[in-house]
Amino acid sequence: MVSIVEVVLELRADGFTNSDEITAGRVLKNIDTGTFTCQVEATITGVTRPKGPYSTQEEARKALIEFWAACDTALGKGALWTPLEFV
């Protein structure tokens, strides 16, 4: 079965500790189920990516922002970014 999602929000983050990285993330809404998930273009080993499903767009948005806060903390301890496929 084909899974179709709508990009309902796209965010960009920069100014991370010890990093010049500019990264992006999306909040996606599944057309069939109405649930929300997150997609990120980069991660840091040991930081859990936000996945979902989330009940609301706001919950998914909050998870994405919390993810980047956790990434910033890890970067302060010497971690490095790992690019991901961002389609």
N, C-alpha and C positions, 0 to 999 in steps of 0.2 A: 504494500500500500504506500502511496506517495504521501510524504509528510510535508506540509506547507506551513511556513511560518511567516509572520509579518514582523518586520523590524519596526518596533514602536518607539524606541529610544536609542540614540547613539550618543555616547559620552567619550570625552577625551581627557586624559590625565597627564600632567607633567609636573616638574619641580620636585621629583623624588630625591631622597637622601642619597648622596654618592652616585648619582646617575643623571645622565643627560637624556634618558629615554623619554620619548613621547609615545604613549600607548592609547589604545582605544578599546571600548567595549560596547556591547549591544544588549538591549533587552528585547527578546523575541516573544511573540505570542503565537502559540500553536492554533491554527485556524480551526482544526477539528475539536480540540479539547478546551480551548480557551485558557489554558495554563501558560505561565510565563517561565522562560529560562534565560540564562545569561550566556554570552559568548565573549571571550577576551582574546586579544591578539598576542599577548605575551603573559608569561607566568614566571614564578620563581619557585625553584625546588623547595618543597616543604610547606608551601603556602597552598591551602586548599582552594581550588577554583570554585566560584559560585556556579551551581548547576541548576538547582530547582528540582522539580517544578515548584513554582511559587503561585499563590492564589491571585496576587495582584501585581500590577506593574510597579507599584511603589515598593513592595517587598523585594522584587527583583532588583530595582534601582538601588535600594539600600544595601543589598548583598554585594552588588558590584562596587559600591563605594567602600564598604568594609573590606572587601578583597584588596583594593588598592591601598588602604591604610595598613593592612597586614604586610603587603609587599614593601611599603615604605619602611616598616619596622625591620623586616628581614634585610633590606638593603643597608640599613644602618649597622647591621652585624656582618656585612661583607658579602652578602648573597649577590647573585647575578641574574639578569633576565634570561629567559629562554623563549625565543619566538615560537608561536604556534601558527597553524594554518587558520587564516581568518577569511572565510569565503563570504 
